[in-house]
């Protein structure tokens, strides 16, 4: 009975949706999903790509160091 009440209540909560224009933020700038940025980490600057995890914008770090220039 309790699980049925929980399921009914979950259906009343509007679903979170990141939308088509999902962006990550870094240093006050909006970075579109799929784009990369050089982000400072404890191991120096690393390339990170803006991606989506469970409808939330998230940085996915790579093993690449940022290009010098």
PQR file of N, CA, C, O and H, with PARSE charges and radii, in Angstrom:
ATOM      1  N   UNK A   1       0.823  -1.195   0.000 -0.4000 1.5000
ATOM      2  CA  UNK A   1       0.000   0.000   0.000 -0.0000 2.0000
ATOM      3  C   UNK A   1       0.867   1.259   0.000  0.5500 1.7000
ATOM      4  O   UNK A   1       0.598   2.207  -0.737 -0.5500 1.4000
ATOM      5  N   UNK A   2       1.910   1.259   0.832 -0.4000 1.5000
ATOM      6  CA  UNK A   2       2.778   2.441   0.910 -0.0000 2.0000
ATOM      7  C   UNK A   2       3.493   2.672  -0.413  0.5500 1.7000
ATOM      8  O   UNK A   2       3.630   3.816  -0.846 -0.5500 1.4000
ATOM      9  H   UNK A   2       2.129   0.488   1.431  0.4000 1.0000
ATOM     10  N   UNK A   3       3.950   1.608  -1.063 -0.4000 1.5000
ATOM     11  CA  UNK A   3       4.645   1.771  -2.341 -0.0000 2.0000
ATOM     12  C   UNK A   3       3.710   2.335  -3.401  0.5500 1.7000
ATOM     13  O   UNK A   3       4.156   3.093  -4.262 -0.5500 1.4000
ATOM     14  H   UNK A   3       3.838   0.678  -0.712  0.4000 1.0000
ATOM     15  N   UNK A   4       2.449   1.993  -3.366 -0.4000 1.5000
ATOM     16  CA  UNK A   4       1.474   2.532  -4.300 -0.0000 2.0000
ATOM     17  C   UNK A   4       1.310   4.029  -4.087  0.5500 1.7000
ATOM     18  O   UNK A   4       1.229   4.781  -5.058 -0.5500 1.4000
ATOM     19  H   UNK A   4       2.087   1.377  -2.667  0.4000 1.0000
ATOM     20  N   UNK A   5       1.260   4.469  -2.853 -0.4000 1.5000
ATOM     21  CA  UNK A   5       1.151   5.897  -2.541 -0.0000 2.0000
ATOM     22  C   UNK A   5       2.377   6.639  -3.039  0.5500 1.7000
ATOM     23  O   UNK A   5       2.251   7.732  -3.592 -0.5500 1.4000
ATOM     24  H   UNK A   5       1.326   3.858  -2.065  0.4000 1.0000
ATOM     25  N   UNK A   6       3.558   6.072  -2.857 -0.4000 1.5000
ATOM     26  CA  UNK A   6       4.791   6.702  -3.327 -0.0000 2.0000
ATOM     27  C   UNK A   6       4.774   6.826  -4.838  0.5500 1.7000
ATOM     28  O   UNK A   6       5.128   7.881  -5.364 -0.5500 1.4000
ATOM     29  H   UNK A   6       3.661   5.184  -2.409  0.4000 1.0000
ATOM     30  N   UNK A   7       4.375   5.789  -5.549 -0.4000 1.5000
ATOM     31  CA  UNK A   7       4.307   5.842  -7.010 -0.0000 2.0000
ATOM     32  C   UNK A   7       3.321   6.901  -7.494  0.5500 1.7000
ATOM     33  O   UNK A   7       3.596   7.617  -8.457 -0.5500 1.4000
ATOM     34  H   UNK A   7       4.088   4.932  -5.121  0.4000 1.0000
ATOM     35  N   UNK A   8       2.193   6.999  -6.838 -0.4000 1.5000
ATOM     36  CA  UNK A   8       1.212   8.011  -7.213 -0.0000 2.0000
ATOM     37  C   UNK A   8       1.784   9.407  -6.981  0.5500 1.7000
ATOM     38  O   UNK A   8       1.614  10.291  -7.821 -0.5500 1.4000
ATOM     39  H   UNK A   8       1.969   6.418  -6.055  0.4000 1.0000
ATOM     40  N   UNK A   9       2.454   9.614  -5.860 -0.4000 1.5000
ATOM     41  CA  UNK A   9       3.023  10.926  -5.563 -0.0000 2.0000
ATOM     42  C   UNK A   9       4.155  11.286  -6.512  0.5500 1.7000
ATOM     43  O   UNK A   9       4.307  12.457  -6.859 -0.5500 1.4000
ATOM     44  H   UNK A   9       2.591   8.896  -5.178  0.4000 1.0000
ATOM     45  N   UNK A  10       4.954  10.314  -6.943 -0.4000 1.5000
ATOM     46  CA  UNK A  10       6.037  10.588  -7.881 -0.0000 2.0000
ATOM     47  C   UNK A  10       5.501  11.052  -9.227  0.5500 1.7000
ATOM     48  O   UNK A  10       6.145  11.841  -9.917 -0.5500 1.4000
ATOM     49  H   UNK A  10       4.831   9.362  -6.661  0.4000 1.0000
ATOM     50  N   UNK A  11       4.335  10.569  -9.597 -0.4000 1.5000
ATOM     51  CA  UNK A  11       3.734  10.992 -10.859 -0.0000 2.0000
ATOM     52  C   UNK A  11       3.251  12.436 -10.817  0.5500 1.7000
ATOM     53  O   UNK A  11       3.054  13.049 -11.866 -0.5500 1.4000
ATOM     54  H   UNK A  11       3.812   9.927  -9.036  0.4000 1.0000
ATOM     55  N   UNK A  12       3.061  12.981  -9.643 -0.4000 1.5000
ATOM     56  CA  UNK A  12       2.607  14.359  -9.508 -0.0000 2.0000
ATOM     57  C   UNK A  12       3.755  15.356  -9.585  0.5500 1.7000
ATOM     58  O   UNK A  12       3.528  16.548  -9.795 -0.5500 1.4000
ATOM     59  H   UNK A  12       3.221  12.484  -8.791  0.4000 1.0000
ATOM     60  N   UNK A  13       4.988  14.880  -9.415 -0.4000 1.5000
ATOM     61  CA  UNK A  13       6.157  15.758  -9.464 -0.0000 2.0000
ATOM     62  C   UNK A  13       6.546  15.983 -10.919  0.5500 1.7000
ATOM     63  O   UNK A  13       6.731  15.010 -11.651 -0.5500 1.4000
ATOM     64  H   UNK A  13       5.172  13.912  -9.245  0.4000 1.0000
ATOM     65  N   UNK A  14       6.678  17.236 -11.366 -0.4000 1.5000
ATOM     66  CA  UNK A  14       7.062  17.466 -12.760 -0.0000 2.0000
ATOM     67  C   UNK A  14       8.479  16.962 -13.010  0.5500 1.7000
ATOM     68  O   UNK A  14       9.358  17.110 -12.161 -0.5500 1.4000
ATOM     69  H   UNK A  14       6.528  18.026 -10.772  0.4000 1.0000
ATOM     70  N   UNK A  15       8.691  16.373 -14.164 -0.4000 1.5000
ATOM     71  CA  UNK A  15       9.998  15.826 -14.516 -0.0000 2.0000
ATOM     72  C   UNK A  15      10.992  16.951 -14.782  0.5500 1.7000
ATOM     73  O   UNK A  15      10.650  17.961 -15.398 -0.5500 1.4000
ATOM     74  H   UNK A  15       7.977  16.253 -14.853  0.4000 1.0000
ATOM     75  N   UNK A  16      12.214  16.772 -14.318 -0.4000 1.5000
ATOM     76  CA  UNK A  16      13.274  17.731 -14.601 -0.0000 2.0000
ATOM     77  C   UNK A  16      13.782  17.468 -16.007  0.5500 1.7000
ATOM     78  O   UNK A  16      14.030  16.320 -16.377 -0.5500 1.4000
ATOM     79  H   UNK A  16      12.492  15.952 -13.818  0.4000 1.0000
ATOM     80  N   UNK A  17      13.935  18.514 -16.782 -0.4000 1.5000
ATOM     81  CA  UNK A  17      14.393  18.379 -18.154 -0.0000 2.0000
ATOM     82  C   UNK A  17      15.396  19.487 -18.426  0.5500 1.7000
ATOM     83  O   UNK A  17      15.093  20.667 -18.252 -0.5500 1.4000
ATOM     84  H   UNK A  17      13.733  19.446 -16.482  0.4000 1.0000
ATOM     85  N   UNK A  18      16.584  19.102 -18.853 -0.4000 1.5000
ATOM     86  CA  UNK A  18      17.639  20.081 -19.092 -0.0000 2.0000
ATOM     87  C   UNK A  18      17.362  20.910 -20.340  0.5500 1.7000
ATOM     88  O   UNK A  18      17.916  22.000 -20.481 -0.5500 1.4000
ATOM     89  H   UNK A  18      16.830  18.143 -18.995  0.4000 1.0000
ATOM     90  N   UNK A  19      16.534  20.431 -21.232 -0.4000 1.5000
ATOM     91  CA  UNK A  19      16.185  21.166 -22.432 -0.0000 2.0000
ATOM     92  C   UNK A  19      17.228  21.003 -23.523  0.5500 1.7000
ATOM     93  O   UNK A  19      18.302  20.448 -23.291 -0.5500 1.4000
ATOM     94  H   UNK A  19      16.084  19.545 -21.117  0.4000 1.0000
ATOM     95  N   UNK A  20      16.906  21.491 -24.712 -0.4000 1.5000
ATOM     96  CA  UNK A  20      17.815  21.316 -25.842 -0.0000 2.0000
ATOM     97  C   UNK A  20      19.073  22.185 -25.753  0.5500 1.7000
ATOM     98  O   UNK A  20      20.084  21.860 -26.375 -0.5500 1.4000
ATOM     99  H   UNK A  20      16.033  21.942 -24.900  0.4000 1.0000
ATOM    100  N   UNK A  21      19.029  23.257 -25.011 -0.4000 1.5000
ATOM    101  CA  UNK A  21      20.163  24.175 -24.911 -0.0000 2.0000
ATOM    102  C   UNK A  21      20.923  23.967 -23.609  0.5500 1.7000
ATOM    103  O   UNK A  21      21.144  24.918 -22.859 -0.5500 1.4000
ATOM    104  H   UNK A  21      18.207  23.520 -24.506  0.4000 1.0000
ATOM    105  N   UNK A  22      21.323  22.729 -23.336 -0.4000 1.5000
ATOM    106  CA  UNK A  22      22.033  22.382 -22.117 -0.0000 2.0000
ATOM    107  C   UNK A  22      23.442  22.994 -22.159  0.5500 1.7000
ATOM    108  O   UNK A  22      24.161  22.832 -23.145 -0.5500 1.4000
ATOM    109  H   UNK A  22      21.143  21.956 -23.946  0.4000 1.0000
ATOM    110  N   UNK A  23      23.825  23.685 -21.100 -0.4000 1.5000
ATOM    111  CA  UNK A  23      25.153  24.297 -21.043 -0.0000 2.0000
ATOM    112  C   UNK A  23      25.816  24.020 -19.702  0.5500 1.7000
ATOM    113  O   UNK A  23      25.154  23.839 -18.680 -0.5500 1.4000
ATOM    114  H   UNK A  23      23.240  23.817 -20.300  0.4000 1.0000
ATOM    115  N   UNK A  24      27.148  23.993 -19.738 -0.4000 1.5000
ATOM    116  CA  UNK A  24      27.943  23.913 -18.517 -0.0000 2.0000
ATOM    117  C   UNK A  24      28.487  25.317 -18.253  0.5500 1.7000
ATOM    118  O   UNK A  24      28.498  26.160 -19.150 -0.5500 1.4000
ATOM    119  H   UNK A  24      27.686  24.140 -20.568  0.4000 1.0000
ATOM    120  N   UNK A  25      28.932  25.563 -17.041 -0.4000 1.5000
ATOM    121  CA  UNK A  25      29.509  26.870 -16.715 -0.0000 2.0000
ATOM    122  C   UNK A  25      30.938  26.714 -16.243  0.5500 1.7000
ATOM    123  O   UNK A  25      31.279  25.771 -15.529 -0.5500 1.4000
ATOM    124  H   UNK A  25      28.923  24.878 -16.312  0.4000 1.0000
ATOM    125  N   UNK A  26      31.776  27.667 -16.659 -0.4000 1.5000
ATOM    126  CA  UNK A  26      33.149  27.724 -16.192 -0.0000 2.0000
ATOM    127  C   UNK A  26      33.622  29.161 -16.273  0.5500 1.7000
ATOM    128  O   UNK A  26      33.561  29.784 -17.333 -0.5500 1.4000
ATOM    129  H   UNK A  26      31.499  28.434 -17.239  0.4000 1.0000
ATOM    130  N   UNK A  27      34.084  29.674 -15.173 -0.4000 1.5000
ATOM    131  CA  UNK A  27      34.566  31.061 -15.063 -0.0000 2.0000
ATOM    132  C   UNK A  27      33.544  32.063 -15.596  0.5500 1.7000
ATOM    133  O   UNK A  27      33.890  33.004 -16.311 -0.5500 1.4000
ATOM    134  H   UNK A  27      34.134  29.168 -14.313  0.4000 1.0000
ATOM    135  N   UNK A  28      32.281  31.844 -15.235 -0.4000 1.5000
ATOM    136  CA  UNK A  28      31.221  32.780 -15.598 -0.0000 2.0000
ATOM    137  C   UNK A  28      30.736  32.677 -17.034  0.5500 1.7000
ATOM    138  O   UNK A  28      29.899  33.474 -17.457 -0.5500 1.4000
ATOM    139  H   UNK A  28      32.000  31.080 -14.655  0.4000 1.0000
ATOM    140  N   UNK A  29      31.244  31.709 -17.795 -0.4000 1.5000
ATOM    141  CA  UNK A  29      30.832  31.554 -19.192 -0.0000 2.0000
ATOM    142  C   UNK A  29      29.997  30.296 -19.348  0.5500 1.7000
ATOM    143  O   UNK A  29      30.196  29.310 -18.638 -0.5500 1.4000
ATOM    144  H   UNK A  29      31.924  31.061 -17.451  0.4000 1.0000
ATOM    145  N   UNK A  30      29.064  30.344 -20.282 -0.4000 1.5000
ATOM    146  CA  UNK A  30      28.244  29.183 -20.609 -0.0000 2.0000
ATOM    147  C   UNK A  30      28.905  28.438 -21.760  0.5500 1.7000
ATOM    148  O   UNK A  30      29.179  29.020 -22.809 -0.5500 1.4000
ATOM    149  H   UNK A  30      28.903  31.145 -20.858  0.4000 1.0000
ATOM    150  N   UNK A  31      29.156  27.158 -21.561 -0.4000 1.5000
ATOM    151  CA  UNK A  31      29.767  26.320 -22.578 -0.0000 2.0000
ATOM    152  C   UNK A  31      28.706  25.340 -23.072  0.5500 1.7000
ATOM    153  O   UNK A  31      28.165  24.574 -22.275 -0.5500 1.4000
ATOM    154  H   UNK A  31      28.933  26.685 -20.709  0.4000 1.0000
ATOM    155  N   UNK A  32      28.395  25.347 -24.376 -0.4000 1.5000
ATOM    156  CA  UNK A  32      27.354  24.457 -24.896 -0.0000 2.0000
ATOM    157  C   UNK A  32      27.725  22.988 -24.769  0.5500 1.7000
ATOM    158  O   UNK A  32      28.904  22.632 -24.771 -0.5500 1.4000
ATOM    159  H   UNK A  32      28.835  25.970 -25.024  0.4000 1.0000
ATOM    160  N   UNK A  33      26.722  22.150 -24.659 -0.4000 1.5000
ATOM    161  CA  UNK A  33      26.926  20.707 -24.596 -0.0000 2.0000
ATOM    162  C   UNK A  33      27.726  20.251 -25.816  0.5500 1.7000
ATOM    163  O   UNK A  33      27.435  20.653 -26.943 -0.5500 1.4000
ATOM    164  H   UNK A  33      25.764  22.439 -24.657  0.4000 1.0000
ATOM    165  N   UNK A  34      28.736  19.409 -25.585 -0.4000 1.5000
ATOM    166  CA  UNK A  34      29.580  18.907 -26.666 -0.0000 2.0000
ATOM    167  C   UNK A  34      30.865  19.698 -26.849  0.5500 1.7000
ATOM    168  O   UNK A  34      31.809  19.206 -27.468 -0.5500 1.4000
ATOM    169  H   UNK A  34      28.973  19.082 -24.670  0.4000 1.0000
ATOM    170  N   UNK A  35      30.918  20.923 -26.319 -0.4000 1.5000
ATOM    171  CA  UNK A  35      32.119  21.747 -26.437 -0.0000 2.0000
ATOM    172  C   UNK A  35      33.076  21.441 -25.289  0.5500 1.7000
ATOM    173  O   UNK A  35      32.673  20.907 -24.256 -0.5500 1.4000
ATOM    174  H   UNK A  35      30.152  21.323 -25.816  0.4000 1.0000
ATOM    175  N   UNK A  36      34.356  21.788 -25.481 -0.4000 1.5000
ATOM    176  CA  UNK A  36      35.381  21.514 -24.470 -0.0000 2.0000
ATOM    177  C   UNK A  36      35.956  22.797 -23.904  0.5500 1.7000
ATOM    178  O   UNK A  36      35.852  23.867 -24.504 -0.5500 1.4000
ATOM    179  H   UNK A  36      34.684  22.223 -26.320  0.4000 1.0000
ATOM    180  N   UNK A  37      36.562  22.667 -22.743 -0.4000 1.5000
ATOM    181  CA  UNK A  37      37.234  23.797 -22.090 -0.0000 2.0000
ATOM    182  C   UNK A  37      38.425  23.256 -21.309  0.5500 1.7000
ATOM    183  O   UNK A  37      38.437  22.091 -20.911 -0.5500 1.4000
ATOM    184  H   UNK A  37      36.647  21.799 -22.255  0.4000 1.0000
ATOM    185  N   UNK A  38      39.422  24.104 -21.093 -0.4000 1.5000
ATOM    186  CA  UNK A  38      40.560  23.749 -20.246 -0.0000 2.0000
ATOM    187  C   UNK A  38      40.228  24.182 -18.829  0.5500 1.7000
ATOM    188  O   UNK A  38      40.050  25.372 -18.566 -0.5500 1.4000
ATOM    189  H   UNK A  38      39.411  25.051 -21.416  0.4000 1.0000
ATOM    190  N   UNK A  39      40.145  23.226 -17.917 -0.4000 1.5000
ATOM    191  CA  UNK A  39      39.733  23.494 -16.545 -0.0000 2.0000
ATOM    192  C   UNK A  39      40.866  23.112 -15.602  0.5500 1.7000
ATOM    193  O   UNK A  39      41.472  22.050 -15.739 -0.5500 1.4000
ATOM    194  H   UNK A  39      40.289  22.260 -18.131  0.4000 1.0000
ATOM    195  N   UNK A  40      41.143  23.986 -14.647 -0.4000 1.5000
ATOM    196  CA  UNK A  40      42.205  23.736 -13.687 -0.0000 2.0000
ATOM    197  C   UNK A  40      41.779  22.661 -12.700  0.5500 1.7000
ATOM    198  O   UNK A  40      40.701  22.736 -12.110 -0.5500 1.4000
ATOM    199  H   UNK A  40      40.650  24.849 -14.535  0.4000 1.0000
ATOM    200  N   UNK A  41      42.645  21.647 -12.525 -0.4000 1.5000
ATOM    201  CA  UNK A  41      42.404  20.580 -11.557 -0.0000 2.0000
ATOM    202  C   UNK A  41      43.604  20.513 -10.610  0.5500 1.7000
ATOM    203  O   UNK A  41      44.555  21.284 -10.749 -0.5500 1.4000
ATOM    204  H   UNK A  41      43.521  21.585 -13.005  0.4000 1.0000
ATOM    205  N   UNK A  42      43.555  19.607  -9.665 -0.4000 1.5000
ATOM    206  CA  UNK A  42      44.678  19.433  -8.744 -0.0000 2.0000
ATOM    207  C   UNK A  42      45.931  18.940  -9.471  0.5500 1.7000
ATOM    208  O   UNK A  42      47.047  19.097  -8.974 -0.5500 1.4000
ATOM    209  H   UNK A  42      42.783  18.981  -9.552  0.4000 1.0000
ATOM    210  N   UNK A  43      45.740  18.345 -10.642 -0.4000 1.5000
ATOM    211  CA  UNK A  43      46.870  17.839 -11.435 -0.0000 2.0000
ATOM    212  C   UNK A  43      47.179  18.718 -12.631  0.5500 1.7000
ATOM    213  O   UNK A  43      47.723  18.240 -13.627 -0.5500 1.4000
ATOM    214  H   UNK A  43      44.834  18.217 -11.045  0.4000 1.0000
ATOM    215  N   UNK A  44      46.843  19.990 -12.550 -0.4000 1.5000
ATOM    216  CA  UNK A  44      47.079  20.924 -13.656 -0.0000 2.0000
ATOM    217  C   UNK A  44      45.828  21.086 -14.506  0.5500 1.7000
ATOM    218  O   UNK A  44      44.758  20.581 -14.163 -0.5500 1.4000
ATOM    219  H   UNK A  44      46.401  20.379 -11.741  0.4000 1.0000
ATOM    220  N   UNK A  45      45.974  21.788 -15.604 -0.4000 1.5000
ATOM    221  CA  UNK A  45      44.834  22.020 -16.486 -0.0000 2.0000
ATOM    222  C   UNK A  45      44.555  20.779 -17.319  0.5500 1.7000
ATOM    223  O   UNK A  45      45.471  20.159 -17.861 -0.5500 1.4000
ATOM    224  H   UNK A  45      46.843  22.198 -15.882  0.4000 1.0000
ATOM    225  N   UNK A  46      43.281  20.424 -17.414 -0.4000 1.5000
ATOM    226  CA  UNK A  46      42.840  19.268 -18.194 -0.0000 2.0000
ATOM    227  C   UNK A  46      41.715  19.687 -19.127  0.5500 1.7000
ATOM    228  O   UNK A  46      40.966  20.622 -18.842 -0.5500 1.4000
ATOM    229  H   UNK A  46      42.537  20.927 -16.974  0.4000 1.0000
ATOM    230  N   UNK A  47      41.609  18.977 -20.250 -0.4000 1.5000
ATOM    231  CA  UNK A  47      40.509  19.207 -21.177 -0.0000 2.0000
ATOM    232  C   UNK A  47      39.271  18.504 -20.627  0.5500 1.7000
ATOM    233  O   UNK A  47      39.324  17.329 -20.264 -0.5500 1.4000
ATOM    234  H   UNK A  47      42.217  18.217 -20.481  0.4000 1.0000
ATOM    235  N   UNK A  48      38.168  19.226 -20.569 -0.4000 1.5000
ATOM    236  CA  UNK A  48      36.896  18.665 -20.120 -0.0000 2.0000
ATOM    237  C   UNK A  48      35.833  18.990 -21.158  0.5500 1.7000
ATOM    238  O   UNK A  48      35.826  20.074 -21.741 -0.5500 1.4000
ATOM    239  H   UNK A  48      38.125  20.181 -20.864  0.4000 1.0000
ATOM    240  N   UNK A  49      34.946  18.045 -21.376 -0.4000 1.5000
ATOM    241  CA  UNK A  49      33.876  18.237 -22.339 -0.0000 2.0000
ATOM    242  C   UNK A  49      32.552  18.368 -21.601  0.5500 1.7000
ATOM    243  O   UNK A  49      32.268  17.608 -20.675 -0.5500 1.4000
ATOM    244  H   UNK A  49      34.952  17.164 -20.902  0.4000 1.0000
ATOM    245  N   UNK A  50      31.751  19.329 -22.016 -0.4000 1.5000
ATOM    246  CA  UNK A  50      30.426  19.508 -21.438 -0.0000 2.0000
ATOM    247  C   UNK A  50      29.518  18.403 -21.955  0.5500 1.7000
ATOM    248  O   UNK A  50      29.362  18.225 -23.163 -0.5500 1.4000
ATOM    249  H   UNK A  50      31.982  19.946 -22.768  0.4000 1.0000
ATOM    250  N   UNK A  51      28.923  17.666 -21.029 -0.4000 1.5000
ATOM    251  CA  UNK A  51      28.030  16.579 -21.412 -0.0000 2.0000
ATOM    252  C   UNK A  51      26.810  16.591 -20.504  0.5500 1.7000
ATOM    253  O   UNK A  51      26.664  17.456 -19.641 -0.5500 1.4000
ATOM    254  H   UNK A  51      29.049  17.811 -20.048  0.4000 1.0000
ATOM    255  N   UNK A  52      25.944  15.619 -20.714 -0.4000 1.5000
ATOM    256  CA  UNK A  52      24.716  15.531 -19.933 -0.0000 2.0000
ATOM    257  C   UNK A  52      24.683  14.203 -19.186  0.5500 1.7000
ATOM    258  O   UNK A  52      24.909  13.147 -19.777 -0.5500 1.4000
ATOM    259  H   UNK A  52      26.063  14.915 -21.415  0.4000 1.0000
ATOM    260  N   UNK A  53      24.403  14.257 -17.887 -0.4000 1.5000
ATOM    261  CA  UNK A  53      24.270  13.065 -17.065 -0.0000 2.0000
ATOM    262  C   UNK A  53      22.929  13.161 -16.346  0.5500 1.7000
ATOM    263  O   UNK A  53      22.708  14.072 -15.547 -0.5500 1.4000
ATOM    264  H   UNK A  53      24.220  15.114 -17.406  0.4000 1.0000
ATOM    265  N   UNK A  54      22.051  12.229 -16.629 -0.4000 1.5000
ATOM    266  CA  UNK A  54      20.710  12.228 -16.023 -0.0000 2.0000
ATOM    267  C   UNK A  54      20.023  13.588 -16.147  0.5500 1.7000
ATOM    268  O   UNK A  54      19.468  14.105 -15.177 -0.5500 1.4000
ATOM    269  H   UNK A  54      22.231  11.490 -17.278  0.4000 1.0000
ATOM    270  N   UNK A  55      20.068  14.154 -17.338 -0.4000 1.5000
ATOM    271  CA  UNK A  55      19.448  15.444 -17.652 -0.0000 2.0000
ATOM    272  C   UNK A  55      20.055  16.626 -16.905  0.5500 1.7000
ATOM    273  O   UNK A  55      19.404  17.658 -16.745 -0.5500 1.4000
ATOM    274  H   UNK A  55      20.519  13.734 -18.126  0.4000 1.0000
ATOM    275  N   UNK A  56      21.301  16.484 -16.446 -0.4000 1.5000
ATOM    276  CA  UNK A  56      22.016  17.592 -15.816 -0.0000 2.0000
ATOM    277  C   UNK A  56      23.317  17.827 -16.564  0.5500 1.7000
ATOM    278  O   UNK A  56      23.981  16.879 -16.982 -0.5500 1.4000
ATOM    279  H   UNK A  56      21.831  15.646 -16.576  0.4000 1.0000
ATOM    280  N   UNK A  57      23.675  19.076 -16.730 -0.4000 1.5000
ATOM    281  CA  UNK A  57      24.944  19.406 -17.369 -0.0000 2.0000
ATOM    282  C   UNK A  57      26.084  18.989 -16.447  0.5500 1.7000
ATOM    283  O   UNK A  57      26.021  19.191 -15.234 -0.5500 1.4000
ATOM    284  H   UNK A  57      23.135  19.846 -16.391  0.4000 1.0000
ATOM    285  N   UNK A  58      27.135  18.401 -17.039 -0.4000 1.5000
ATOM    286  CA  UNK A  58      28.245  17.905 -16.245 -0.0000 2.0000
ATOM    287  C   UNK A  58      29.516  17.926 -17.074  0.5500 1.7000
ATOM    288  O   UNK A  58      29.483  17.696 -18.283 -0.5500 1.4000
ATOM    289  H   UNK A  58      27.186  18.237 -18.025  0.4000 1.0000
ATOM    290  N   UNK A  59      30.639  18.205 -16.419 -0.4000 1.5000
ATOM    291  CA  UNK A  59      31.933  18.161 -17.100 -0.0000 2.0000
ATOM    292  C   UNK A  59      32.463  16.742 -17.089  0.5500 1.7000
ATOM    293  O   UNK A  59      32.468  16.085 -16.048 -0.5500 1.4000
ATOM    294  H   UNK A  59      30.666  18.392 -15.437  0.4000 1.0000
ATOM    295  N   UNK A  60      32.912  16.261 -18.248 -0.4000 1.5000
ATOM    296  CA  UNK A  60      33.537  14.946 -18.357 -0.0000 2.0000
ATOM    297  C   UNK A  60      35.016  15.193 -18.672  0.5500 1.7000
ATOM    298  O   UNK A  60      35.360  15.634 -19.769 -0.5500 1.4000
ATOM    299  H   UNK A  60      32.907  16.794 -19.094  0.4000 1.0000
ATOM    300  N   UNK A  61      35.887  14.905 -17.696 -0.4000 1.5000
ATOM    301  CA  UNK A  61      37.321  15.164 -17.874 -0.0000 2.0000
ATOM    302  C   UNK A  61      37.966  14.075 -18.709  0.5500 1.7000
ATOM    303  O   UNK A  61      37.623  12.897 -18.612 -0.5500 1.4000
ATOM    304  H   UNK A  61      35.608  14.547 -16.805  0.4000 1.0000
ATOM    305  N   UNK A  62      38.915  14.507 -19.536 -0.4000 1.5000
ATOM    306  CA  UNK A  62      39.706  13.580 -20.340 -0.0000 2.0000
ATOM    307  C   UNK A  62      41.097  13.504 -19.721  0.5500 1.7000
ATOM    308  O   UNK A  62      41.397  14.203 -18.753 -0.5500 1.4000
ATOM    309  H   UNK A  62      39.194  15.464 -19.615  0.4000 1.0000
ATOM    310  N   UNK A  63      41.934  12.656 -20.285 -0.4000 1.5000
ATOM    311  CA  UNK A  63      43.325  12.555 -19.813 -0.0000 2.0000
ATOM    312  C   UNK A  63      44.236  13.522 -20.561  0.5500 1.7000
ATOM    313  O   UNK A  63      45.443  13.540 -20.323 -0.5500 1.4000
ATOM    314  H   UNK A  63      41.690  12.088 -21.072  0.4000 1.0000
ATOM    315  N   UNK A  64      43.684  14.314 -21.447 -0.4000 1.5000
ATOM    316  CA  UNK A  64      44.474  15.259 -22.225 -0.0000 2.0000
ATOM    317  C   UNK A  64      44.820  16.492 -21.412  0.5500 1.7000
ATOM    318  O   UNK A  64      43.998  17.011 -20.657 -0.5500 1.4000
ATOM    319  H   UNK A  64      42.703  14.300 -21.641  0.4000 1.0000
ATOM    320  N   UNK A  65      46.051  16.952 -21.579 -0.4000 1.5000
ATOM    321  CA  UNK A  65      46.417  18.236 -21.007 -0.0000 2.0000
ATOM    322  C   UNK A  65      46.023  19.304 -22.008  0.5500 1.7000
ATOM    323  O   UNK A  65      45.862  19.025 -23.196 -0.5500 1.4000
ATOM    324  H   UNK A  65      46.719  16.531 -22.192  0.4000 1.0000
ATOM    325  N   UNK A  66      45.872  20.502 -21.537 -0.4000 1.5000
ATOM    326  CA  UNK A  66      45.462  21.589 -22.419 -0.0000 2.0000
ATOM    327  C   UNK A  66      46.604  21.994 -23.339  0.5500 1.7000
ATOM    328  O   UNK A  66      47.768  21.973 -22.939 -0.5500 1.4000
ATOM    329  H   UNK A  66      46.003  20.729 -20.572  0.4000 1.0000
ATOM    330  N   UNK A  67      46.269  22.363 -24.576 -0.4000 1.5000
ATOM    331  CA  UNK A  67      47.308  22.811 -25.500 -0.0000 2.0000
ATOM    332  C   UNK A  67      47.938  24.108 -25.010  0.5500 1.7000
ATOM    333  O   UNK A  67      47.255  24.969 -24.454 -0.5500 1.4000
ATOM    334  H   UNK A  67      45.323  22.380 -24.902  0.4000 1.0000
ATOM    335  N   UNK A  68      49.224  24.240 -25.218 -0.4000 1.5000
ATOM    336  CA  UNK A  68      49.931  25.454 -24.816 -0.0000 2.0000
ATOM    337  C   UNK A  68      49.821  26.456 -25.949  0.5500 1.7000
ATOM    338  O   UNK A  68      49.975  26.111 -27.120 -0.5500 1.4000
ATOM    339  H   UNK A  68      49.778  23.541 -25.670  0.4000 1.0000
ATOM    340  N   UNK A  69      49.556  27.682 -25.589 -0.4000 1.5000
ATOM    341  CA  UNK A  69      49.499  28.656 -26.670 -0.0000 2.0000
ATOM    342  C   UNK A  69      48.819  29.835 -26.220  0.5500 1.7000
ATOM    343  O   UNK A  69      48.661  30.787 -26.984 -0.5500 1.4000
ATOM    344  H   UNK A  69      49.432  27.962 -24.637  0.4000 1.0000
TER
END
